[in-house]
């Protein structure tokens, strides 16, 4: 019988955020978790949280009921080859970017249950948007545990495999697009004379507050826009400038480009 409920292969920034969120939320107890990472620093970090560390990925797989695959895409084939036998009849949850469930299944064999997951970087501050693939061979109980783990670091959505590339283009790359928008807002304010530090502070809080308002009031984004847009006022002037620049088309084209690139990986 497996000694640990879950084992993490890799405990870098993303995997570490997932593990810490699960421990902090109480979904997992430290005694139920083991970690293997090639980095001594990552292993020390995991050990400081009270979880066990292992000397190899194959030993970790043998001793765990479920395994989280948190390695870099280029490392996945070699790692899975070494663990293939140890993953027989086990559940493998993959956060490896760009590798489909079909490719994972081919690397691991037909007897390993697979769930593909796409978290994003705000998971590091427990505000992640995680997408779980509904075309999974996980049992209902395993799916429930996976969902609970990722709810410890933010929100969770289930989508079919055919929409995972779109999710990659939206929430996967989204933090970069939002950061670019915040930088542009701040640059615009700096050009008009506002000090840089204040410009960033106001831009960041405005984006955070607007998103929170939409989530907590459940109003349509268009309704929030209309609340702020007075007839003949300053906001409509700004919106007109954005529309002249093709703002909405550019954003939609951005998601299209990122989604199509994801399909080609």
C-alpha positions as CSV (number, residue, x, y, z in Angstrom):
1,X,0.0,0.0,0.0
2,X,1.3,3.5,-0.9
3,X,2.7,5.4,2.1
4,X,1.8,8.9,0.8
5,X,-1.5,10.3,-0.5
6,X,0.3,12.4,-3.0
7,X,3.9,12.9,-4.3
8,X,5.3,15.9,-6.1
9,X,8.0,15.4,-8.8
10,X,9.4,18.9,-8.9
11,X,8.9,21.6,-6.2
12,X,9.7,24.8,-8.1
13,X,7.8,28.0,-8.1
14,X,4.5,26.6,-9.5
15,X,4.6,23.2,-7.9
16,X,5.7,24.7,-4.6
17,X,2.8,27.2,-4.7
18,X,0.4,24.4,-5.3
19,X,1.8,22.3,-2.4
20,X,1.9,25.2,0.0
21,X,-1.6,26.2,-0.9
22,X,-2.9,22.7,-0.3
23,X,-1.1,22.5,3.1
24,X,-2.2,26.0,4.2
25,X,-5.9,25.2,3.3
26,X,-5.8,21.9,5.1
27,X,-6.6,19.8,2.0
28,X,-3.4,18.0,2.5
29,X,-1.5,17.2,5.7
30,X,2.3,17.3,5.6
31,X,2.5,13.7,6.7
32,X,0.5,12.7,3.5
33,X,3.0,14.3,1.1
34,X,6.4,13.5,-0.4
35,X,8.6,15.5,-2.8
36,X,11.4,14.8,-5.2
37,X,13.3,17.5,-6.9
38,X,16.8,17.5,-8.5
39,X,17.4,20.8,-6.7
40,X,18.7,20.6,-3.1
41,X,17.2,24.1,-2.5
42,X,13.8,22.9,-3.6
43,X,14.0,19.9,-1.4
44,X,15.0,22.0,1.6
45,X,12.1,24.3,1.0
46,X,9.7,21.3,0.9
47,X,11.3,19.8,4.0
48,X,10.8,23.1,5.9
49,X,7.0,22.6,5.3
50,X,7.2,19.3,7.1
51,X,6.8,17.0,4.0
52,X,9.1,14.0,3.3
53,X,11.7,14.2,0.5
54,X,12.8,11.3,-1.6
55,X,16.1,10.4,-3.4
56,X,14.5,9.5,-6.8
57,X,11.3,10.1,-8.8
58,X,10.7,6.3,-9.2
59,X,10.8,5.8,-5.4
60,X,8.4,8.7,-4.9
61,X,6.0,7.2,-7.5
62,X,6.2,3.8,-5.8
63,X,5.3,5.2,-2.4
64,X,2.5,7.7,-3.5
65,X,-1.1,7.0,-4.5
66,X,-1.2,10.1,-6.7
67,X,1.7,11.9,-8.4
68,X,1.9,15.6,-9.5
69,X,4.2,16.0,-12.5
70,X,5.8,19.4,-12.2
71,X,8.9,19.2,-14.4
72,X,9.9,21.2,-17.4
73,X,8.4,19.9,-20.7
74,X,11.9,19.0,-22.1
75,X,12.5,16.9,-18.9
76,X,9.2,15.0,-19.0
77,X,10.0,12.1,-21.5
78,X,13.2,11.0,-19.6
79,X,11.4,11.3,-16.2
80,X,8.3,9.4,-17.3
81,X,10.4,6.7,-18.9
82,X,12.2,6.2,-15.5
83,X,8.9,6.2,-13.7
84,X,6.7,4.3,-16.1
85,X,6.6,1.0,-14.2
86,X,6.2,2.7,-10.8
87,X,3.1,4.7,-12.2
88,X,1.2,1.5,-13.1
89,X,-2.4,1.8,-11.8
90,X,-1.6,5.2,-10.2
91,X,-3.1,8.6,-10.8
92,X,-0.8,11.2,-12.4
93,X,-1.7,14.9,-12.3
94,X,0.3,16.8,-14.9
95,X,1.1,20.5,-14.8
96,X,3.7,20.1,-17.5
97,X,3.1,22.9,-20.1
98,X,2.3,22.0,-23.7
99,X,2.0,18.2,-23.4
100,X,-1.5,16.9,-24.1
101,X,-3.2,14.1,-22.2
102,X,-2.8,11.9,-25.3
103,X,1.0,12.4,-25.4
104,X,1.2,11.8,-21.6
105,X,-0.8,8.6,-21.9
106,X,1.6,7.4,-24.7
107,X,4.6,8.1,-22.5
108,X,3.1,6.5,-19.3
109,X,1.1,3.6,-20.7
110,X,-2.6,2.7,-20.7
111,X,-2.8,1.7,-17.0
112,X,-1.9,5.1,-15.6
113,X,-4.8,7.5,-14.9
114,X,-4.1,11.0,-16.1
115,X,-5.4,14.5,-15.4
116,X,-4.0,17.4,-17.3
117,X,-4.0,20.7,-15.4
118,X,-3.1,24.2,-16.4
119,X,-2.4,26.6,-13.5
120,X,-1.1,30.2,-13.9
121,X,1.5,32.2,-12.0
122,X,-0.9,34.2,-9.7
123,X,-1.1,30.8,-7.9
124,X,2.0,32.0,-6.1
125,X,-0.1,34.5,-4.2
126,X,-3.2,32.2,-4.0
127,X,-5.1,34.0,-6.7
128,X,-4.5,31.5,-9.5
129,X,-6.9,30.6,-12.3
130,X,-6.5,26.9,-12.8
131,X,-8.0,24.9,-15.7
132,X,-8.5,21.1,-15.3
133,X,-9.1,18.9,-18.2
134,X,-12.5,17.1,-18.0
135,X,-11.4,14.4,-20.4
136,X,-9.6,12.6,-17.6
137,X,-9.3,9.0,-16.6
138,X,-9.1,10.0,-12.9
139,X,-11.8,8.5,-10.6
140,X,-14.4,10.8,-9.2
141,X,-12.7,10.7,-5.9
142,X,-9.3,11.6,-7.5
143,X,-11.0,14.5,-9.4
144,X,-12.5,15.8,-6.2
145,X,-9.1,15.8,-4.5
146,X,-7.4,17.5,-7.5
147,X,-10.1,20.2,-7.5
148,X,-9.7,20.8,-3.7
149,X,-6.0,21.1,-4.1
150,X,-6.2,23.8,-6.7
151,X,-9.0,25.7,-4.9
152,X,-6.4,26.2,-2.3
153,X,-4.6,28.6,-4.7
154,X,-7.5,30.3,-6.4
155,X,-10.4,29.4,-8.7
156,X,-10.9,26.2,-10.8
157,X,-12.6,25.6,-14.1
158,X,-13.1,22.3,-15.9
159,X,-12.9,22.2,-19.8
160,X,-12.6,19.5,-22.4
161,X,-9.2,18.7,-23.9
162,X,-10.2,20.5,-27.2
163,X,-10.4,23.8,-25.2
164,X,-7.2,23.5,-23.2
165,X,-5.3,25.5,-25.9
166,X,-7.8,28.3,-25.6
167,X,-7.4,28.2,-21.8
168,X,-3.7,28.4,-22.3
169,X,-4.1,31.5,-24.5
170,X,-6.4,33.2,-22.0
171,X,-5.4,32.3,-18.4
172,X,-2.0,30.8,-19.1
173,X,-0.7,33.9,-20.8
174,X,-3.2,36.3,-19.2
175,X,-0.9,37.5,-16.4
176,X,1.6,38.8,-19.0
177,X,-1.2,40.6,-20.9
178,X,-2.5,42.2,-17.7
179,X,1.0,43.2,-16.7
180,X,1.5,44.8,-20.1
181,X,-1.8,46.7,-19.7
182,X,-0.8,47.9,-16.2
183,X,2.6,49.0,-17.5
184,X,0.9,50.9,-20.3
185,X,-1.6,52.6,-17.9
186,X,1.3,53.7,-15.7
187,X,3.3,54.9,-18.7
188,X,0.4,57.0,-19.8
189,X,0.0,58.6,-16.4
190,X,3.8,59.2,-16.2
191,X,3.6,61.0,-19.5
192,X,1.0,63.2,-18.0
193,X,3.1,64.1,-15.0
194,X,2.3,61.5,-12.3
195,X,5.3,60.0,-10.4
196,X,6.2,56.5,-11.5
197,X,5.6,54.8,-8.1
198,X,2.1,56.4,-7.8
199,X,1.2,55.5,-11.3
200,X,2.0,51.8,-10.8
201,X,0.2,51.8,-7.5
202,X,-3.0,53.3,-8.9
203,X,-2.9,51.1,-12.0
204,X,-2.4,47.9,-10.0
205,X,-5.1,48.7,-7.5
206,X,-7.5,49.8,-10.2
207,X,-7.1,46.5,-12.1
208,X,-7.4,44.4,-8.8
209,X,-10.4,46.4,-7.6
210,X,-12.2,46.2,-11.0
211,X,-11.7,42.4,-11.2
212,X,-12.9,41.9,-7.6
213,X,-15.9,44.1,-8.2
214,X,-16.9,42.0,-11.2
215,X,-16.5,38.8,-9.3
216,X,-18.3,39.8,-6.2
217,X,-21.2,41.7,-7.7
218,X,-21.6,39.4,-10.7
219,X,-22.4,42.4,-13.0
220,X,-21.5,42.3,-16.7
221,X,-18.2,43.9,-17.6
222,X,-20.2,46.2,-19.9
223,X,-22.3,47.3,-17.0
224,X,-19.3,48.3,-15.0
225,X,-17.9,50.2,-18.0
226,X,-21.2,52.1,-18.3
227,X,-21.2,52.9,-14.5
228,X,-18.0,54.8,-14.9
229,X,-18.7,56.4,-18.3
230,X,-20.6,59.6,-17.8
231,X,-22.1,61.5,-20.9
232,X,-19.5,63.8,-22.3
233,X,-17.0,62.9,-19.5
234,X,-13.4,61.9,-19.3
235,X,-13.9,58.1,-19.4
236,X,-15.7,58.1,-22.7
237,X,-12.8,60.2,-24.2
238,X,-10.4,57.5,-23.0
239,X,-12.6,54.7,-24.4
240,X,-12.8,56.4,-27.7
241,X,-9.0,56.6,-27.8
242,X,-8.7,52.9,-27.0
243,X,-11.2,52.0,-29.8
244,X,-9.3,54.2,-32.3
245,X,-6.3,52.1,-31.4
246,X,-8.2,48.8,-32.1
247,X,-8.0,47.8,-28.4
248,X,-10.7,45.1,-28.4
249,X,-9.6,43.7,-31.7
250,X,-6.0,43.5,-30.5
251,X,-7.0,41.7,-27.3
252,X,-9.1,39.2,-29.2
253,X,-6.3,38.7,-31.7
254,X,-3.9,38.1,-28.9
255,X,-6.0,35.2,-27.5
256,X,-6.3,33.8,-31.0
257,X,-2.6,33.9,-31.6
258,X,-1.7,32.4,-28.3
259,X,-4.3,29.6,-28.6
260,X,-3.1,28.7,-32.1
261,X,0.5,28.6,-30.9
262,X,-0.4,26.3,-28.1
263,X,-1.9,23.9,-30.6
264,X,1.4,23.7,-32.5
265,X,3.5,22.9,-29.5
